[in-house]
Amino acid sequence: MKQKVNIEEITKAYLRIKKYSLLTPLLSSIIFNKEFNTNIFIKAENLQKIGAFKFRGAMNAILQLDSSEKTVLAWSSGNHAQAIASAAYLTNRKAIIIMPEDSPKAKLDGTKSWGAKIVTYNRYKESREELGVKIANQENAVIIPPYDDYKVINGQGTVGYEMVIQCNELKVTPDMALCCCGGGGLIAGVSTALLSEFPDMPIYSVEPNEFNDTKLSLEKKEIVEIDITKKSICDALLAPKPGKITFKINKKNLTGGLQVSDEEVMYAIKLAFKYFKIVLEPGGAVALAAALFKKVDIKNKNVLIVASGGNVDNEVFQKSLSI
């Protein structure tokens, strides 16, 4: 049976959403590359609508709803929340979003600005899935999961689709790709798109140290669940385990998993601003952090980095600049 996440479906997703989404740049810095003895190309999804790649998957899923399906529901720590809220607004639908009560203010405010109804919960004591299903039944809402959904994954895969086009335009053959990983939807889509053009290229997931469930799952070749009572500044990447759909794809596509500390992430945010003039949130900076701190050999290599989002609270960003 043909896989439901493939380059044909990703191409269809790209054509479906391009009226709404932005073609984000693939950034490079001569000075940075000289200093770090590498050739890094950053896909700046922090410049996407709502400040993150999540808009792509949300819009791809919502554009395939029946016209009679007028209410959507999602659970998210922030970026998927904003993505669903914005996509619902742009297609004249109502959005209900289940968000942790400790979500970053930038993400709560961003979600509210699109007119979504927000329901908060305690991420350490309550199940967002159980709460979401209950409310969806009450409101007759269609649930759009943050990552374990074929339409969402194909939508996120348009990030990789654009990267392929941009590499070919630049006449660059990438040697590897690094991408952040929470539930695994972004890297599942991106890796599928990249491997369609560069079939032998190593691709690595990058996670916070305390939330390395994909890395552990890849090593054990089965889904591993981690302790979510631990903390990390990378709020966008705090999934307790890979999705069933995403892990099946990533087990096949990925070379391995990498992990970085919160301190390394903060330094990456600083250097992203210094050299590339972009603002990244912690979860959006983990792939760059992995390159900076040599979690994998980048010397004299063409390295693709996915900077997945830029929705960072002011105090976190200011603290990173002072490091």
C-alpha positions as CSV (number, residue, x, y, z in Angstrom):
1,M,0.0,0.0,0.0
2,K,1.3,3.4,-0.9
3,Q,2.4,5.6,2.0
4,K,0.0,8.5,2.8
5,V,2.9,10.9,3.3
6,N,4.8,11.2,0.0
7,I,6.2,13.8,-2.3
8,E,3.1,13.7,-4.5
9,E,0.8,14.6,-1.5
10,I,3.3,17.2,-0.3
11,T,3.3,18.8,-3.8
12,K,-0.5,18.9,-3.7
13,A,-0.3,20.4,-0.3
14,Y,2.1,23.1,-1.5
15,L,-0.2,24.0,-4.4
16,R,-3.2,24.0,-2.0
17,I,-1.8,26.3,0.6
18,K,0.5,28.6,-1.4
19,K,-2.2,31.2,-1.7
20,Y,-2.1,31.6,2.1
21,S,1.5,30.7,3.1
22,L,4.7,32.5,2.6
23,L,7.8,31.3,0.8
24,T,10.4,31.6,3.6
25,P,14.0,32.3,2.7
26,L,17.0,29.9,2.9
27,L,19.5,32.1,4.7
28,S,23.3,31.9,4.6
29,S,26.1,34.1,6.1
30,I,29.5,34.3,4.7
31,I,31.0,35.5,8.0
32,F,29.3,32.8,10.0
33,N,30.4,30.1,7.6
34,K,34.0,31.3,7.7
35,E,34.0,31.5,11.5
36,F,32.6,28.0,11.9
37,N,34.2,26.4,8.9
38,T,31.0,25.2,7.4
39,N,28.2,26.1,4.9
40,I,25.0,26.5,6.8
41,F,21.6,27.3,5.1
42,I,18.8,28.2,7.5
43,K,15.2,27.7,6.4
44,A,13.7,30.7,8.3
45,E,10.2,29.4,9.2
46,N,10.1,32.0,12.0
47,L,9.1,34.3,9.1
48,Q,6.1,32.2,8.2
49,K,2.6,33.4,9.0
50,I,2.0,33.2,12.8
51,G,5.8,33.0,13.2
52,A,6.1,29.2,12.7
53,F,6.0,26.3,10.2
54,K,2.8,25.0,11.9
55,F,0.7,27.3,9.7
56,R,1.4,25.0,6.7
57,G,0.0,21.8,8.3
58,A,-3.0,23.6,9.8
59,M,-4.0,25.3,6.6
60,N,-3.5,22.1,4.6
61,A,-5.8,20.2,6.9
62,I,-8.5,22.9,7.2
63,L,-8.6,23.5,3.4
64,Q,-9.6,19.8,3.0
65,L,-12.6,20.0,5.5
66,D,-16.1,19.8,4.2
67,S,-17.9,23.2,3.9
68,S,-20.4,22.0,6.6
69,E,-17.6,21.5,9.1
70,K,-17.5,25.0,10.7
71,T,-15.7,24.4,14.1
72,V,-12.2,23.0,14.6
73,L,-10.4,22.1,17.8
74,A,-6.8,21.6,18.5
75,W,-4.5,21.1,21.5
76,S,-1.1,22.8,21.5
77,S,1.5,24.7,23.6
78,G,1.3,27.5,21.2
79,N,2.4,27.4,17.6
80,H,-0.2,24.8,16.4
81,A,-2.7,26.8,18.4
82,Q,-1.9,30.0,16.5
83,A,-1.8,28.1,13.2
84,I,-5.3,26.5,13.7
85,A,-6.7,29.8,15.0
86,S,-5.4,31.7,11.9
87,A,-6.4,29.1,9.4
88,A,-9.8,28.9,10.9
89,Y,-10.2,32.7,10.7
90,L,-9.0,32.8,7.1
91,T,-11.6,30.2,6.1
92,N,-14.4,31.6,8.2
93,R,-14.5,28.9,10.9
94,K,-14.6,28.9,14.6
95,A,-11.5,27.6,16.5
96,I,-11.3,26.1,20.0
97,I,-7.8,25.7,21.4
98,I,-6.7,23.7,24.4
99,M,-3.5,25.3,25.7
100,P,-1.3,24.7,28.8
101,E,-1.9,27.4,31.4
102,D,1.9,28.0,31.4
103,S,2.1,28.6,27.7
104,P,4.4,31.5,26.7
105,K,2.5,34.8,26.7
106,A,3.5,35.5,23.1
107,K,1.8,32.3,22.0
108,L,-1.3,32.9,24.1
109,D,-1.7,36.4,22.9
110,G,-1.1,35.3,19.3
111,T,-3.8,32.7,19.5
112,K,-6.3,35.1,21.0
113,S,-5.6,37.7,18.3
114,W,-7.1,35.4,15.7
115,G,-10.4,35.2,17.7
116,A,-10.0,31.6,18.9
117,K,-11.7,30.4,22.1
118,I,-8.9,29.3,24.5
119,V,-9.4,26.6,27.2
120,T,-6.4,26.2,29.5
121,Y,-5.2,23.1,31.4
122,N,-2.5,21.9,33.8
123,R,0.0,20.0,31.6
124,Y,1.4,18.1,34.6
125,K,-2.0,17.0,36.0
126,E,-4.5,16.9,33.1
127,S,-4.7,15.2,29.7
128,R,-5.1,17.6,26.9
129,E,-6.4,14.8,24.6
130,E,-9.1,13.8,27.0
131,L,-10.2,17.3,27.6
132,G,-10.1,18.1,23.9
133,V,-12.2,15.0,22.9
134,K,-14.8,15.9,25.5
135,I,-15.1,19.5,24.3
136,A,-15.1,18.5,20.6
137,N,-18.1,16.2,21.3
138,Q,-19.9,19.0,23.1
139,E,-19.2,21.5,20.3
140,N,-19.4,19.2,17.3
141,A,-15.9,20.2,16.4
142,V,-13.4,18.6,14.1
143,I,-10.1,17.7,15.9
144,I,-6.9,18.6,14.1
145,P,-4.0,17.0,16.0
146,P,-0.7,18.9,16.2
147,Y,1.5,16.3,14.4
148,D,0.1,12.7,14.2
149,D,-2.1,13.4,11.1
150,Y,-1.4,12.7,7.5
151,K,-2.8,16.0,6.2
152,V,-0.8,18.0,8.8
153,I,2.4,16.1,8.0
154,N,2.1,16.6,4.3
155,G,1.4,20.3,4.9
156,Q,4.6,20.6,7.1
157,G,6.4,18.7,4.3
158,T,6.1,21.8,2.1
159,V,9.0,23.3,4.2
160,G,11.2,20.6,2.7
161,Y,9.6,21.0,-0.8
162,E,10.6,24.6,-0.8
163,M,14.1,23.8,0.5
164,V,14.6,21.4,-2.5
165,I,13.7,24.1,-4.9
166,Q,15.9,26.6,-3.2
167,C,18.9,24.3,-3.1
168,N,18.5,23.6,-6.8
169,E,18.3,27.4,-7.5
170,L,21.4,28.0,-5.5
171,K,23.1,24.9,-7.1
172,V,23.8,23.5,-3.7
173,T,23.9,19.8,-2.9
174,P,23.3,19.5,0.8
175,D,25.4,17.0,2.8
176,M,23.0,16.8,5.7
177,A,19.9,18.3,7.3
178,L,19.1,19.0,11.0
179,C,15.5,19.6,12.1
180,C,13.8,20.1,15.4
181,C,11.5,17.4,16.7
182,G,8.6,17.4,19.1
183,G,6.0,15.0,18.1
184,G,7.8,14.5,14.8
185,G,5.4,15.9,12.2
186,L,7.7,18.6,10.8
187,I,10.7,16.3,10.3
188,A,8.5,13.5,9.0
189,G,7.3,15.8,6.2
190,V,10.6,17.6,5.6
191,S,12.6,14.4,5.4
192,T,10.2,12.9,3.0
193,A,10.5,15.9,0.7
194,L,14.3,16.2,1.0
195,L,14.9,12.5,0.4
196,S,12.8,12.6,-2.8
197,E,15.6,14.8,-4.3
198,F,18.6,13.8,-2.2
199,P,18.0,10.1,-1.4
200,D,21.3,9.4,0.4
201,M,21.4,12.6,2.6
202,P,21.7,12.0,6.4
203,I,18.9,13.7,8.3
204,Y,18.9,14.2,12.1
205,S,16.2,15.1,14.6
206,V,17.2,17.5,17.3
207,E,15.5,17.7,20.7
208,P,16.1,19.2,24.2
209,N,18.1,17.0,26.5
210,E,15.2,16.2,28.8
211,F,12.8,15.5,26.0
212,N,14.8,13.2,23.7
213,D,12.0,10.7,23.1
214,T,12.6,10.5,19.4
215,K,16.3,10.0,19.8
216,L,15.7,7.2,22.3
217,S,12.9,5.7,20.1
218,L,15.2,5.7,17.1
219,E,17.9,3.9,19.1
220,K,15.5,1.3,20.5
221,K,13.5,1.0,17.2
222,E,10.3,1.4,19.2
223,I,8.3,4.2,20.7
224,V,9.8,5.3,24.0
225,E,7.9,7.6,26.4
226,I,9.8,10.0,28.6
227,D,9.0,11.8,31.9
228,I,7.2,15.0,31.1
229,T,7.5,16.4,34.6
230,K,10.9,17.7,33.7
231,K,11.3,21.2,32.4
232,S,12.9,22.8,29.3
233,I,12.7,26.3,27.8
234,C,11.9,24.6,24.5
235,D,8.1,24.7,25.1
236,A,7.3,23.8,21.5
237,L,9.1,20.4,21.8
238,L,7.7,18.9,24.9
239,A,5.9,15.9,23.5
240,P,6.2,12.9,25.8
241,K,6.6,10.4,22.9
242,P,6.7,10.3,19.1
243,G,3.4,10.0,17.3
244,K,2.5,6.5,15.9
245,I,2.3,7.9,12.3
246,T,5.4,10.2,12.6
247,F,7.6,7.6,14.2
248,K,6.9,5.0,11.5
249,I,8.0,7.6,8.9
250,N,11.0,8.9,10.9
251,K,12.3,5.4,11.8
252,K,12.6,4.9,8.0
253,N,13.9,8.3,7.0
254,L,16.2,9.5,9.8
255,T,19.8,8.8,10.3
256,G,19.7,9.4,14.0
257,G,18.7,11.8,16.8
258,L,20.7,14.6,18.5
259,Q,20.0,16.5,21.7
260,V,21.0,19.9,23.1
261,S,20.9,21.7,26.4
262,D,18.8,24.8,27.2
263,E,22.1,26.8,27.5
264,E,23.2,25.7,24.1
265,V,19.8,26.7,22.7
266,M,20.0,30.2,24.3
267,Y,23.4,30.7,22.6
268,A,22.0,29.6,19.3
269,I,19.3,32.2,19.6
270,K,21.9,34.8,20.2
271,L,24.0,33.8,17.1
272,A,20.9,33.5,14.9
273,F,20.2,37.2,15.6
274,K,23.9,38.2,15.3
275,Y,24.7,36.6,12.0
276,F,21.3,36.0,10.3
277,K,19.3,38.9,11.8
278,I,16.4,36.6,12.7
279,V,14.6,36.1,16.0
280,L,14.1,32.5,17.1
281,E,12.2,30.9,19.9
282,P,14.0,28.1,21.9
283,G,12.3,25.2,20.1
284,G,13.1,26.9,16.8
285,A,16.8,27.1,17.6
286,V,17.7,23.6,18.6
287,A,18.8,22.5,15.1
288,L,21.2,25.5,14.9
289,A,22.4,24.7,18.4
290,A,23.2,21.1,17.4
291,A,25.4,22.4,14.6
292,L,27.1,25.1,16.7
293,F,28.0,22.7,19.4
294,K,29.2,20.0,16.9
295,K,26.7,17.3,17.9
296,V,27.5,16.1,14.4
297,D,30.4,16.8,12.1
298,I,29.6,20.0,10.0
299,K,33.2,20.8,9.0
300,N,33.3,21.9,5.3
301,K,29.8,20.5,4.7
302,N,26.6,22.0,3.3
303,V,24.2,21.8,6.2
304,L,20.4,22.5,6.0
305,I,19.0,23.8,9.2
306,V,15.3,24.2,9.9
307,A,14.6,27.2,12.1
308,S,11.0,26.3,12.9
309,G,9.6,29.3,14.8
310,G,10.1,32.7,16.3
311,N,7.4,33.1,18.9
312,V,9.6,33.9,21.9
313,D,8.7,36.0,25.0
314,N,10.7,39.2,25.3
315,E,12.5,38.3,28.5
316,V,13.7,35.0,27.1
317,F,15.0,36.7,24.0
318,Q,16.7,39.5,25.9
319,K,18.3,36.9,28.2
320,S,19.8,35.0,25.3
321,L,21.4,38.2,23.9
322,S,23.2,38.8,27.2
323,I,24.9,35.4,27.2
